[in-house]
């Protein structure tokens, strides 16, 4: 399971807690809890969805136990062998996205990340969070709307500074 889903789980945890070592600890804790469970896999229909939900739940607990989350980015842009200017642009876009996500309420961040990164349906998210599908869809929609506004403003400012 770790070989198949571990990287995605760490990425999701990192995006939720903004702490690389914390993200790794969260994924470790999820697998330890699964190993200790008497019937860890029971009647799971979507293994990836289940694991991503476990990560989101553990991330929520992790954040609640900390008063001041660190600003360390958990997911760094992948280095590749493209034009250095392209890499700089990608790095700046990544920083802007992280900064914009930080301005969203946690519930909206979680809905966006579980749906887009965790590939969970709104129904799966709602069931796992014991909330209505309309609530999850609203969090997702409002979060995306705010990101569009925040990122559009950032892109305009950044473009003016570089031209």
Secondary structure by P-SEA (a helix, b strand, c coil): cccccaaaaaaaaaaacccaaaaaaaaaaaaaaaaaccccccccccaaaaaaaaaaaaaaaaaaaccccccccccccccccccaaaaaaaaaaaaaaaaaaaaccaaaaaaaaaaccccccaaaaaaaacccaaaaaaaaaaaaaaaaaaaaaaaaaaaaaac
